[in-house]
Amino acid sequence: MLKATNLSKTYGKHQALSQLNLSVDKGEIFCLLGQNGAGKTTTINLFLGLIEPTSGEASINGVMVVPNNNKTTKMIAYIPEVVQLYGNLSGIENLNFFSRLAGFRYTNTELSNFLMKAGLQEEAHHNNLSSYSKGMRQKVGIAIALSKNADYIFMDEPISGLDPKATLEFTNICKELSSEGKAIFMATHDIFNAVNVGTKIGIMKEGKLVHTSDTKDINATELQNLYLKTI
């Protein structure tokens, strides 16, 4: 599982994250809500090993991220708000490049299968990324995560800027990954999609996790009212 134990991060006098305790099991989709600056991205960056905690620890499958991020990075994948890909390469070429960086070598057929599983239509596989919509780029990002065979996928505002159709497609892909045992940790501002896609919800304020609940125990209206009261 993903686990944070008394995880804290300070920058000078600013407390970006304070005594965070949470766990995410395989098959769960944990949606973390909060305003900008609440600590959502800091939490993700600590699990990714991009920054070190001031105190406490983040662990993945029982392995502490610090000082073992060379081991933990092999277990995870990351899909940012804007997936950074090469516009002069096709979808399949980008996937081939990034999967090779992670130490995997796949045939073109295998690469196409990853892209199709991520929901990218076959006719787009060989088109340059410069012609892709944001939703299509996100699907390439998901395919990269699949090619790494990552059990844990981190997402930072993944549906920001997506139209309703692309959002629904993305949500369905996340649910399919969850059904296969993948764990997803998603930072988002979208309350209604969080209820729709998540299995657990967390609300963060000023670096503290102030509320958690199972989505089966709360509807979108109740969550919106709770969120507005909290922030």
C-alpha positions in Angstrom: 0.0 0.0 0.0 0.9 3.7 -0.1 1.3 5.0 3.4 2.1 8.3 5.0 3.1 8.3 8.6 3.3 11.7 10.4 4.5 13.1 7.1 5.5 16.8 7.2 7.2 19.3 5.0 8.2 22.8 5.8 9.9 25.5 3.7 11.4 28.0 6.1 8.5 29.1 8.3 5.9 27.8 5.9 4.3 24.5 6.9 3.3 23.0 3.5 2.3 19.6 5.0 1.6 18.8 8.6 1.5 15.3 10.3 -0.2 13.6 7.3 -1.4 10.0 8.0 -3.1 8.1 5.3 -3.0 4.8 3.4 -4.1 3.7 0.0 -4.5 0.0 -0.8 -4.3 -1.7 -4.2 -7.6 -1.3 -6.1 -8.5 2.0 -4.3 -8.9 5.4 -5.9 -8.1 8.1 -3.3 -9.2 11.6 -4.4 -7.6 14.4 -2.5 -9.5 17.7 -2.5 -8.3 21.1 -1.4 -7.6 24.7 -2.5 -4.4 25.7 -4.3 -1.6 25.6 -1.7 -3.4 23.1 0.6 -0.6 20.6 0.3 -1.9 18.2 -2.4 1.0 18.5 -4.8 3.5 18.5 -2.0 2.0 15.1 -0.9 2.4 13.7 -4.3 6.0 15.0 -4.7 6.9 13.4 -1.4 5.7 10.0 -2.6 7.5 10.5 -5.9 10.7 11.2 -4.1 11.1 14.6 -5.8 11.4 16.3 -2.4 12.4 15.0 1.1 10.1 15.2 4.1 11.1 17.4 7.0 9.8 14.7 9.3 7.8 11.5 9.1 7.9 9.1 6.2 6.2 8.1 3.0 6.4 4.4 2.0 5.3 2.2 -0.9 4.8 -1.5 -0.3 6.6 -1.1 3.0 9.7 0.5 1.4 10.5 4.0 2.6 10.7 6.5 -0.3 13.7 8.1 1.4 16.4 6.8 1.0 15.1 4.1 -1.3 13.5 6.1 -4.1 15.5 4.2 -6.7 13.4 1.2 -5.6 10.1 2.9 -5.1 10.1 4.8 -8.4 9.9 1.4 -10.1 6.6 0.7 -8.4 4.9 4.0 -9.4 3.8 6.1 -12.3 2.9 9.8 -12.5 0.4 11.6 -14.7 0.7 15.4 -14.2 -1.9 18.0 -15.1 -0.1 18.7 -18.4 1.6 15.5 -19.7 5.0 16.5 -21.0 5.5 14.6 -24.3 7.4 15.3 -27.5 5.2 17.0 -30.1 7.3 16.0 -33.0 6.9 12.3 -32.2 3.8 10.2 -32.6 1.9 8.7 -29.7 3.4 5.2 -30.2 6.9 6.8 -30.5 6.5 8.7 -27.3 5.3 5.6 -25.6 8.3 3.6 -26.9 10.7 6.3 -25.8 9.4 6.6 -22.2 8.9 2.9 -21.7 12.6 2.3 -22.8 13.7 5.0 -20.3 12.0 2.9 -17.6 13.9 -0.2 -18.8 11.2 -1.9 -20.9 11.3 -2.9 -24.5 8.1 -3.6 -26.3 7.1 -4.6 -29.9 4.9 -2.1 -31.9 1.9 -4.5 -31.3 2.4 -4.4 -27.6 2.8 -0.6 -27.6 -0.4 -0.3 -29.6 -2.2 -2.5 -27.1 -1.2 -0.2 -24.3 -2.5 2.8 -26.2 -5.8 1.1 -27.0 -6.2 0.0 -23.4 -5.7 3.6 -22.4 -8.5 4.5 -24.7 -6.6 6.1 -27.6 -8.2 5.2 -31.0 -5.9 3.2 -33.2 -5.9 5.7 -36.1 -4.2 8.2 -33.8 -1.3 6.0 -32.7 1.0 7.2 -35.5 0.0 10.9 -35.6 2.3 13.5 -34.1 1.5 14.6 -30.6 1.2 18.2 -31.8 -2.1 17.2 -33.3 -3.5 15.6 -30.1 -6.1 17.1 -27.8 -5.4 17.3 -24.0 -7.5 14.2 -23.5 -5.5 12.3 -26.0 -2.3 13.3 -24.4 -3.6 12.1 -21.0 -4.3 8.7 -22.6 -0.7 8.5 -23.8 0.3 9.3 -20.2 -1.9 6.4 -18.9 -0.4 4.1 -21.5 3.1 5.1 -20.2 1.9 4.2 -16.7 0.6 0.8 -18.0 3.9 0.1 -19.8 5.8 0.6 -16.6 3.6 -2.1 -15.0 3.1 0.3 -12.0 0.9 -0.8 -9.2 0.4 2.8 -8.0 -0.5 5.7 -10.2 -0.3 9.3 -9.0 -2.4 12.0 -10.8 -2.3 15.7 -10.3 -5.4 17.5 -11.6 -5.7 15.0 -14.5 -9.1 16.1 -15.7 -8.4 19.9 -15.6 -9.4 21.3 -19.0 -11.0 18.1 -20.3 -14.4 18.3 -21.9 -17.3 16.2 -20.4 -16.8 13.4 -22.9 -13.0 13.1 -22.3 -13.7 13.4 -18.5 -16.1 10.4 -18.7 -13.6 8.4 -20.8 -10.8 9.2 -18.3 -13.1 8.2 -15.3 -14.0 4.9 -16.9 -10.3 4.1 -17.6 -9.5 4.8 -13.9 -12.3 2.5 -12.7 -11.0 -0.2 -15.0 -7.5 0.2 -13.6 -8.9 0.0 -10.1 -10.7 -3.2 -11.0 -7.4 -4.7 -12.0 -5.9 -3.9 -8.6 -4.1 -0.7 -9.5 -4.1 2.0 -6.8 -4.7 5.6 -7.9 -3.9 8.7 -5.8 -5.5 11.7 -7.4 -5.2 15.4 -6.5 -8.2 17.2 -7.9 -10.5 20.2 -7.5 -13.5 18.5 -9.1 -15.8 17.5 -6.3 -18.4 15.8 -8.5 -15.9 13.7 -10.4 -14.2 12.7 -7.2 -17.4 11.2 -5.9 -18.0 9.5 -9.2 -14.5 8.0 -9.7 -13.1 7.7 -6.1 -13.4 5.0 -3.5 -12.1 7.3 -0.8 -12.2 11.1 -0.5 -9.8 13.3 1.5 -10.1 17.1 2.1 -6.9 19.0 2.8 -6.6 22.5 4.3 -3.4 24.4 5.0 -1.3 21.3 4.9 -3.5 19.1 7.1 -5.8 16.3 6.1 -9.0 17.4 7.9 -11.5 14.9 6.6 -11.7 11.5 5.0 -14.6 9.3 4.0 -15.6 6.5 1.7 -17.5 7.7 -1.3 -20.2 5.2 -0.7 -21.0 7.1 2.5 -21.4 10.6 0.9 -23.0 12.0 -2.2 -21.8 15.0 -4.3 -24.1 17.5 -2.7 -23.1 16.5 0.8 -19.4 16.5 -0.1 -19.7 20.0 -1.7 -21.4 21.4 1.5 -18.7 19.7 3.6 -15.9 21.0 1.4 -17.3 24.6 1.5 -17.6 24.5 5.3 -14.1 23.1 5.6 -12.2 25.5 3.5 
